[in-house]
Amino acid sequence: MLGTLVAALLASSAATAQVSDDLVKIGVLTDMNGPASTPTGQGSVTAAQMAIDDFGGKVLGKPISVIIGDHQLKADIGAGIARRWYDVDQVDLIVDVPVSAVGLAVQNVANEKKRLFITHSTGTADFHGKFCSPYTMQWVFDTRALAVGTADAVVKRGGDSWFFITDDYAFGHSLERDATSVITRNGGKVLGSVRPPLATPDLSSFVLQAQASKAKIIGIAAGPPNNMNEIKTGAEFGVFKGGQQMAALLALITDIHSLGLPAAQGLLLTTSFYWDMDDKTREWSKRYFAKMNRMPTMWQAGVYSSVMAYLNAIKDAGTDEPLKVAAKMREKPVEDFFARNGKLRDDNLMVHDLWLVQVKTPDESKYPWDYYKILAKISGEDAFGPPDPACPLVKK
């Protein structure tokens, strides 16, 4: 009897140890009120909660909860919240984290604390390159995938002469560099570029230079707010009517909604997700719309996808121990409403198919948020490329 009691106690102790603190806590660290709040923000919180609810609210018999933080797009604030969450609040996983500078700061804390972090709305390839980590995953996109995917697909469709309007900082430079390498490799030409500073109030002169180049494609190697202002200015100056096309190397469906189809029509862009692509994307997106009154961005849909994959990995691993969960996440393909042909690689980049789309004209749009024509599928292998040898996780 004593032996049986001891065995039962040990078994009970082991079962309790499966989930640290008897609670799985997920922190959505995002921009709640600033310029990134529409494509991330409360929408990312909602997506995470939807995944938890759809999973059943518990894993291994333990409850799952969400905690919310606003990093205000500042690296020091983001790192401070992450440190407190890991140390004091016992957060098991941090998700979202727009802006690469903040994401890299949070990654440093995750490495130090040996806790998991999945980034969705940050594009730097350093996450799975020189700064790759067993504790950090990149789920939705990187700058190379968007730039290379867009340039490769557009050149193959005849867009073989380009002129770039490039944000004058590292993000814009990397987009232009990656796209240029693909354009020239495929026999295209880059006729020139201009580099407005971030948040330039008047972009007219830059757009006029691009228009005067007569390039078939004006490449927008920029993020908000310049990218949308450049597209709007281009429409006002008759870029599309003059036979040129604009290709945005980073644009989200909420950007198109804000611009409106009269200004954005004809724009080319690459996306990881479009709500109206098939029955699976529509079913989930309509449930999201009922909560948020707008359709999800690829970042918000990616939050749901990764949280669901994380919870399933805890279930399969029988524990929430970070490295065991990450290993389980790499074992299975990622095939859900968000990802097609998805796979979490050894460098912790989730590689999946992307889509080259063109923004519809007002006449082509038949209902609210009916914004994109899908022109081509871009395979994950082509878009993301091979693992970076600088990543120590990559098997040599």
NULO-196025 format. One record per residue (C-alpha): residue number from 1; x, y, z. Coordinates in nm, 3 decimals, decimal comma. Example, Ala and Ser with C-alpha at 12.3 -4.5 7.8 and 13.67 -1.06 7.14 Angstrom:
<nodes>
[node 1; [1,230; -0,450; 0,780]]
[node 2; [1,367; -0,106; 0,714]]
</nodes>
This chain:
<nodes>
[node 1; [0,000; 0,000; 0,000]]
[node 2; [0,283; 0,238; 0,087]]
[node 3; [0,453; 0,164; -0,245]]
[node 4; [0,130; 0,224; -0,432]]
[node 5; [0,076; 0,554; -0,249]]
[node 6; [0,430; 0,674; -0,324]]
[node 7; [0,392; 0,579; -0,690]]
[node 8; [0,062; 0,765; -0,708]]
[node 9; [0,216; 1,074; -0,550]]
[node 10; [0,510; 1,062; -0,791]]
[node 11; [0,276; 1,022; -1,086]]
[node 12; [0,068; 1,315; -0,964]]
[node 13; [0,380; 1,526; -0,924]]
[node 14; [0,498; 1,437; -1,274]]
[node 15; [0,158; 1,523; -1,418]]
[node 16; [0,162; 1,860; -1,239]]
[node 17; [0,509; 1,935; -1,375]]
[node 18; [0,390; 1,896; -1,733]]
[node 19; [0,268; 2,256; -1,736]]
[node 20; [0,469; 2,513; -1,545]]
[node 21; [0,263; 2,704; -1,286]]
[node 22; [-0,044; 2,502; -1,390]]
[node 23; [-0,117; 2,769; -1,652]]
[node 24; [-0,015; 2,836; -2,011]]
[node 25; [0,015; 3,212; -2,049]]
[node 26; [0,055; 3,384; -2,387]]
[node 27; [0,159; 3,748; -2,407]]
[node 28; [0,053; 3,957; -2,708]]
[node 29; [0,313; 4,236; -2,717]]
[node 30; [0,202; 4,485; -2,979]]
[node 31; [0,124; 4,845; -3,074]]
[node 32; [-0,217; 4,926; -2,932]]
[node 33; [-0,252; 5,291; -3,032]]
[node 34; [0,025; 5,389; -3,274]]
[node 35; [0,075; 5,358; -3,651]]
[node 36; [0,102; 4,976; -3,640]]
[node 37; [-0,212; 4,928; -3,430]]
[node 38; [-0,451; 4,867; -3,721]]
[node 39; [-0,257; 4,580; -3,887]]
[node 40; [-0,154; 4,439; -3,545]]
[node 41; [-0,286; 4,576; -3,214]]
[node 42; [-0,624; 4,461; -3,088]]
[node 43; [-0,665; 4,248; -3,400]]
[node 44; [-0,365; 4,039; -3,297]]
[node 45; [-0,506; 4,004; -2,945]]
[node 46; [-0,840; 3,892; -3,091]]
[node 47; [-0,670; 3,639; -3,320]]
[node 48; [-0,475; 3,489; -3,028]]
[node 49; [-0,791; 3,461; -2,818]]
[node 50; [-0,978; 3,299; -3,107]]
[node 51; [-0,708; 3,031; -3,128]]
[node 52; [-0,730; 2,965; -2,755]]
[node 53; [-1,110; 2,945; -2,768]]
[node 54; [-1,106; 2,716; -3,072]]
[node 55; [-0,851; 2,493; -2,898]]
[node 56; [-1,089; 2,458; -2,605]]
[node 57; [-0,937; 2,695; -2,348]]
[node 58; [-0,722; 2,426; -2,189]]
[node 59; [-0,417; 2,218; -2,280]]
[node 60; [-0,305; 1,910; -2,085]]
[node 61; [-0,591; 1,990; -1,851]]
[node 62; [-0,453; 2,335; -1,765]]
[node 63; [-0,611; 2,672; -1,852]]
[node 64; [-0,471; 2,903; -2,119]]
[node 65; [-0,473; 3,279; -2,072]]
[node 66; [-0,372; 3,592; -2,264]]
[node 67; [-0,191; 3,899; -2,135]]
[node 68; [-0,162; 4,221; -2,338]]
[node 69; [0,121; 4,475; -2,358]]
[node 70; [0,176; 4,795; -2,559]]
[node 71; [0,543; 4,854; -2,648]]
[node 72; [0,466; 5,190; -2,817]]
[node 73; [0,712; 5,097; -3,096]]
[node 74; [1,004; 5,152; -2,857]]
[node 75; [1,270; 4,884; -2,813]]
[node 76; [1,346; 4,966; -2,448]]
[node 77; [0,979; 4,952; -2,351]]
[node 78; [0,929; 4,626; -2,541]]
[node 79; [1,233; 4,464; -2,377]]
[node 80; [1,121; 4,584; -2,034]]
[node 81; [0,772; 4,438; -2,073]]
[node 82; [0,914; 4,109; -2,202]]
[node 83; [1,153; 4,084; -1,907]]
[node 84; [0,876; 4,147; -1,656]]
[node 85; [0,644; 3,903; -1,830]]
[node 86; [0,900; 3,622; -1,831]]
[node 87; [1,029; 3,690; -1,478]]
[node 88; [0,724; 3,799; -1,282]]
[node 89; [0,412; 3,707; -1,479]]
[node 90; [0,545; 3,368; -1,592]]
[node 91; [0,452; 3,421; -1,957]]
[node 92; [0,537; 3,114; -2,163]]
[node 93; [0,515; 3,263; -2,512]]
[node 94; [0,526; 3,617; -2,653]]
[node 95; [0,372; 3,682; -2,996]]
[node 96; [0,332; 3,961; -3,255]]
[node 97; [0,579; 4,249; -3,172]]
[node 98; [0,569; 4,486; -3,472]]
[node 99; [0,885; 4,672; -3,580]]
[node 100; [1,212; 4,485; -3,618]]
[node 101; [1,408; 4,692; -3,366]]
[node 102; [1,157; 4,605; -3,094]]
[node 103; [1,141; 4,242; -3,206]]
[node 104; [1,519; 4,200; -3,188]]
[node 105; [1,523; 4,354; -2,839]]
[node 106; [1,253; 4,109; -2,725]]
[node 107; [1,445; 3,825; -2,887]]
[node 108; [1,746; 3,907; -2,670]]
[node 109; [1,531; 3,881; -2,359]]
[node 110; [1,374; 3,554; -2,477]]
[node 111; [1,720; 3,406; -2,529]]
[node 112; [1,835; 3,520; -2,187]]
[node 113; [1,524; 3,386; -2,012]]
[node 114; [1,503; 3,072; -2,228]]
[node 115; [1,139; 3,135; -2,315]]
[node 116; [0,962; 3,125; -2,651]]
[node 117; [0,889; 3,419; -2,880]]
[node 118; [0,712; 3,409; -3,219]]
[node 119; [0,733; 3,721; -3,433]]
[node 120; [0,472; 3,791; -3,700]]
[node 121; [0,493; 4,160; -3,791]]
[node 122; [0,869; 4,211; -3,811]]
[node 123; [1,051; 4,156; -4,138]]
[node 124; [1,424; 4,149; -4,078]]
[node 125; [1,583; 3,824; -4,196]]
[node 126; [1,829; 3,849; -3,906]]
[node 127; [1,576; 3,660; -3,692]]
[node 128; [1,662; 3,343; -3,880]]
[node 129; [2,007; 3,458; -3,994]]
[node 130; [2,295; 3,581; -3,782]]
[node 131; [2,072; 3,631; -3,475]]
[node 132; [1,878; 3,304; -3,509]]
[node 133; [1,778; 3,142; -3,183]]
[node 134; [1,626; 2,815; -3,063]]
[node 135; [1,371; 3,027; -2,872]]
[node 136; [1,255; 3,263; -3,150]]
[node 137; [1,042; 3,180; -3,455]]
[node 138; [0,948; 3,398; -3,753]]
[node 139; [0,605; 3,296; -3,882]]
[node 140; [0,460; 3,522; -4,153]]
[node 141; [0,721; 3,694; -4,372]]
[node 142; [1,063; 3,846; -4,404]]
[node 143; [1,191; 4,129; -4,621]]
[node 144; [1,360; 3,887; -4,861]]
[node 145; [1,041; 3,689; -4,924]]
[node 146; [0,836; 3,998; -5,006]]
[node 147; [1,102; 4,169; -5,216]]
[node 148; [1,226; 3,860; -5,398]]
[node 149; [0,880; 3,709; -5,437]]
[node 150; [0,733; 4,027; -5,583]]
[node 151; [1,027; 4,107; -5,812]]
[node 152; [1,061; 3,753; -5,945]]
[node 153; [0,692; 3,712; -6,020]]
[node 154; [0,654; 4,058; -6,175]]
[node 155; [0,960; 4,024; -6,402]]
[node 156; [0,836; 3,686; -6,524]]
[node 157; [0,507; 3,856; -6,616]]
[node 158; [0,688; 4,115; -6,830]]
[node 159; [0,770; 4,386; -6,576]]
[node 160; [1,139; 4,395; -6,668]]
[node 161; [1,227; 4,764; -6,612]]
[node 162; [1,210; 4,912; -6,262]]
[node 163; [1,261; 5,239; -6,079]]
[node 164; [1,263; 5,235; -5,698]]
[node 165; [1,127; 5,480; -5,443]]
[node 166; [1,312; 5,357; -5,137]]
[node 167; [1,284; 5,459; -4,772]]
[node 168; [1,624; 5,591; -4,672]]
[node 169; [1,699; 5,353; -4,386]]
[node 170; [1,802; 4,989; -4,346]]
[node 171; [1,456; 4,841; -4,406]]
[node 172; [1,406; 5,018; -4,738]]
[node 173; [1,764; 4,956; -4,851]]
[node 174; [1,731; 4,582; -4,788]]
[node 175; [1,406; 4,563; -4,985]]
[node 176; [1,562; 4,741; -5,284]]
[node 177; [1,881; 4,533; -5,268]]
[node 178; [1,700; 4,200; -5,255]]
[node 179; [1,458; 4,294; -5,532]]
[node 180; [1,736; 4,432; -5,754]]
[node 181; [1,933; 4,109; -5,737]]
[node 182; [1,635; 3,913; -5,867]]
[node 183; [1,544; 4,166; -6,136]]
[node 184; [1,893; 4,166; -6,286]]
[node 185; [1,932; 3,789; -6,253]]
[node 186; [1,615; 3,744; -6,459]]
[node 187; [1,734; 3,981; -6,733]]
[node 188; [1,555; 4,294; -6,614]]
[node 189; [1,697; 4,641; -6,555]]
[node 190; [1,683; 4,889; -6,269]]
[node 191; [1,678; 5,236; -6,423]]
[node 192; [1,738; 5,423; -6,099]]
[node 193; [1,610; 5,503; -5,753]]
[node 194; [1,529; 5,790; -5,519]]
[node 195; [1,545; 5,777; -5,140]]
[node 196; [1,304; 5,994; -4,944]]
[node 197; [1,359; 6,008; -4,568]]
[node 198; [1,109; 5,830; -4,345]]
[node 199; [0,781; 6,019; -4,295]]
[node 200; [0,853; 6,273; -4,570]]
[node 201; [0,542; 6,499; -4,584]]
[node 202; [0,559; 6,579; -4,958]]
[node 203; [0,661; 6,293; -5,188]]
[node 204; [0,563; 6,462; -5,514]]
[node 205; [0,917; 6,517; -5,646]]
[node 206; [1,015; 6,155; -5,581]]
[node 207; [0,708; 6,018; -5,757]]
[node 208; [0,761; 6,253; -6,051]]
[node 209; [1,118; 6,126; -6,094]]
[node 210; [0,994; 5,768; -6,093]]
[node 211; [0,723; 5,856; -6,345]]
[node 212; [0,974; 6,033; -6,572]]
[node 213; [1,197; 5,724; -6,579]]
[node 214; [0,937; 5,549; -6,799]]
[node 215; [1,011; 5,226; -6,610]]
[node 216; [0,734; 4,969; -6,646]]
[node 217; [0,735; 4,911; -6,269]]
[node 218; [0,776; 5,167; -5,992]]
[node 219; [0,894; 4,966; -5,693]]
[node 220; [0,785; 5,097; -5,352]]
[node 221; [1,061; 4,979; -5,118]]
[node 222; [0,906; 5,139; -4,813]]
[node 223; [0,691; 5,087; -4,509]]
[node 224; [0,430; 5,311; -4,350]]
[node 225; [0,366; 5,599; -4,381]]
[node 226; [0,574; 5,660; -4,697]]
[node 227; [0,450; 5,357; -4,891]]
[node 228; [0,082; 5,451; -4,883]]
[node 229; [0,152; 5,819; -4,945]]
[node 230; [0,363; 5,728; -5,248]]
[node 231; [0,089; 5,509; -5,392]]
[node 232; [-0,172; 5,780; -5,330]]
[node 233; [0,050; 6,044; -5,491]]
[node 234; [0,120; 5,814; -5,785]]
[node 235; [-0,253; 5,771; -5,846]]
[node 236; [-0,307; 6,148; -5,829]]
[node 237; [-0,031; 6,200; -6,088]]
[node 238; [-0,179; 5,940; -6,325]]
[node 239; [0,093; 5,675; -6,293]]
[node 240; [-0,147; 5,386; -6,351]]
[node 241; [-0,339; 5,564; -6,627]]
[node 242; [-0,008; 5,634; -6,802]]
[node 243; [0,063; 5,264; -6,834]]
[node 244; [0,311; 5,221; -6,550]]
[node 245; [0,246; 4,993; -6,256]]
[node 246; [0,346; 5,031; -5,894]]
[node 247; [0,467; 4,730; -5,696]]
[node 248; [0,461; 4,760; -5,319]]
[node 249; [0,721; 4,544; -5,148]]
[node 250; [0,524; 4,576; -4,823]]
[node 251; [0,151; 4,651; -4,819]]
[node 252; [-0,135; 4,513; -4,612]]
[node 253; [-0,504; 4,481; -4,682]]
[node 254; [-0,581; 4,744; -4,417]]
[node 255; [-0,356; 4,983; -4,613]]
[node 256; [-0,560; 4,919; -4,928]]
[node 257; [-0,881; 4,973; -4,732]]
[node 258; [-0,750; 5,304; -4,601]]
[node 259; [-0,634; 5,421; -4,946]]
[node 260; [-0,949; 5,311; -5,125]]
[node 261; [-0,964; 5,131; -5,458]]
[node 262; [-0,966; 5,449; -5,674]]
[node 263; [-0,615; 5,530; -5,546]]
[node 264; [-0,479; 5,175; -5,505]]
[node 265; [-0,623; 5,007; -5,818]]
[node 266; [-0,361; 4,827; -6,026]]
[node 267; [-0,109; 4,804; -5,742]]
[node 268; [0,096; 4,483; -5,733]]
[node 269; [0,200; 4,331; -5,400]]
[node 270; [0,290; 4,002; -5,234]]
[node 271; [0,103; 3,868; -4,934]]
[node 272; [0,115; 3,561; -4,712]]
[node 273; [-0,263; 3,558; -4,673]]
[node 274; [-0,580; 3,689; -4,834]]
[node 275; [-0,911; 3,650; -4,657]]
[node 276; [-1,112; 3,579; -4,975]]
[node 277; [-0,886; 3,314; -5,127]]
[node 278; [-1,092; 3,002; -5,055]]
[node 279; [-1,355; 2,856; -4,823]]
[node 280; [-1,107; 2,805; -4,536]]
[node 281; [-0,979; 3,163; -4,542]]
[node 282; [-1,331; 3,302; -4,571]]
[node 283; [-1,472; 3,095; -4,284]]
[node 284; [-1,209; 3,210; -4,036]]
[node 285; [-1,196; 3,568; -4,161]]
[node 286; [-1,572; 3,615; -4,135]]
[node 287; [-1,558; 3,503; -3,773]]
[node 288; [-1,276; 3,751; -3,716]]
[node 289; [-1,472; 4,026; -3,893]]
[node 290; [-1,767; 3,969; -3,661]]
[node 291; [-1,539; 4,061; -3,369]]
[node 292; [-1,328; 4,338; -3,527]]
[node 293; [-1,549; 4,483; -3,805]]
[node 294; [-1,261; 4,459; -4,053]]
[node 295; [-1,082; 4,180; -4,234]]
[node 296; [-0,754; 4,045; -4,093]]
[node 297; [-0,406; 4,129; -4,215]]
[node 298; [-0,156; 3,853; -4,286]]
[node 299; [0,006; 3,936; -3,951]]
[node 300; [-0,315; 3,888; -3,753]]
[node 301; [-0,404; 3,564; -3,931]]
[node 302; [-0,049; 3,446; -3,864]]
[node 303; [-0,092; 3,505; -3,490]]
[node 304; [-0,386; 3,263; -3,484]]
[node 305; [-0,196; 3,005; -3,690]]
[node 306; [0,112; 3,010; -3,468]]
[node 307; [-0,078; 3,007; -3,139]]
[node 308; [-0,276; 2,705; -3,256]]
[node 309; [0,045; 2,531; -3,366]]
[node 310; [0,205; 2,611; -3,030]]
[node 311; [-0,086; 2,471; -2,829]]
[node 312; [-0,098; 2,155; -3,040]]
[node 313; [0,275; 2,110; -2,984]]
[node 314; [0,229; 2,133; -2,606]]
[node 315; [-0,040; 1,867; -2,633]]
[node 316; [0,183; 1,642; -2,845]]
[node 317; [0,493; 1,696; -2,630]]
[node 318; [0,306; 1,643; -2,303]]
[node 319; [0,483; 1,948; -2,159]]
[node 320; [0,523; 2,322; -2,206]]
[node 321; [0,903; 2,301; -2,177]]
[node 322; [1,014; 2,553; -2,444]]
[node 323; [1,268; 2,356; -2,647]]
[node 324; [1,057; 2,039; -2,646]]
[node 325; [0,757; 2,238; -2,770]]
[node 326; [0,965; 2,407; -3,042]]
[node 327; [1,094; 2,068; -3,154]]
[node 328; [0,736; 1,938; -3,183]]
[node 329; [0,639; 2,245; -3,385]]
[node 330; [0,913; 2,161; -3,635]]
[node 331; [0,798; 1,799; -3,673]]
[node 332; [0,463; 1,860; -3,841]]
[node 333; [0,382; 2,052; -4,159]]
[node 334; [0,187; 2,375; -4,112]]
[node 335; [-0,125; 2,337; -4,324]]
[node 336; [-0,416; 2,550; -4,210]]
[node 337; [-0,633; 2,835; -4,336]]
[node 338; [-0,330; 3,066; -4,313]]
[node 339; [-0,043; 2,859; -4,453]]
[node 340; [-0,007; 2,643; -4,762]]
[node 341; [0,286; 2,402; -4,775]]
[node 342; [0,415; 2,542; -4,447]]
[node 343; [0,710; 2,403; -4,255]]
[node 344; [0,899; 2,537; -3,954]]
[node 345; [1,263; 2,487; -4,051]]
[node 346; [1,562; 2,419; -3,829]]
[node 347; [1,644; 2,792; -3,839]]
[node 348; [1,295; 2,857; -3,692]]
[node 349; [1,164; 3,029; -4,005]]
[node 350; [0,818; 2,912; -4,107]]
[node 351; [0,845; 2,874; -4,484]]
[node 352; [0,517; 2,874; -4,679]]
[node 353; [0,368; 2,979; -5,011]]
[node 354; [0,306; 3,346; -5,088]]
[node 355; [0,074; 3,512; -5,340]]
[node 356; [0,132; 3,784; -5,597]]
[node 357; [-0,188; 3,988; -5,615]]
[node 358; [-0,315; 4,295; -5,795]]
[node 359; [-0,554; 4,544; -5,640]]
[node 360; [-0,888; 4,546; -5,821]]
[node 361; [-1,051; 4,845; -5,985]]
[node 362; [-1,366; 4,981; -5,820]]
[node 363; [-1,574; 4,819; -6,097]]
[node 364; [-1,413; 4,477; -6,039]]
[node 365; [-1,486; 4,480; -5,665]]
[node 366; [-1,825; 4,318; -5,599]]
[node 367; [-1,856; 4,342; -5,218]]
[node 368; [-1,680; 4,498; -4,917]]
[node 369; [-1,311; 4,404; -4,882]]
[node 370; [-1,314; 4,238; -5,228]]
[node 371; [-0,979; 4,394; -5,311]]
[node 372; [-0,736; 4,144; -5,468]]
[node 373; [-0,697; 3,943; -5,787]]
[node 374; [-0,456; 3,654; -5,728]]
[node 375; [-0,207; 3,651; -6,016]]
[node 376; [0,042; 3,384; -5,913]]
[node 377; [0,148; 3,149; -5,637]]
[node 378; [0,508; 3,193; -5,517]]
[node 379; [0,649; 2,881; -5,355]]
[node 380; [0,796; 2,919; -5,009]]
[node 381; [1,129; 2,779; -5,127]]
[node 382; [1,154; 3,042; -5,402]]
[node 383; [1,041; 3,330; -5,183]]
[node 384; [1,234; 3,263; -4,862]]
[node 385; [1,537; 3,093; -5,016]]
[node 386; [1,767; 2,846; -4,842]]
[node 387; [1,867; 2,876; -4,476]]
[node 388; [2,130; 3,137; -4,398]]
[node 389; [2,462; 2,964; -4,322]]
[node 390; [2,524; 3,235; -4,062]]
[node 391; [2,258; 3,071; -3,843]]
[node 392; [2,424; 2,831; -3,598]]
[node 393; [2,107; 2,619; -3,587]]
[node 394; [2,149; 2,522; -3,953]]
[node 395; [2,305; 2,185; -4,005]]
[node 396; [2,626; 2,226; -4,202]]
</nodes>
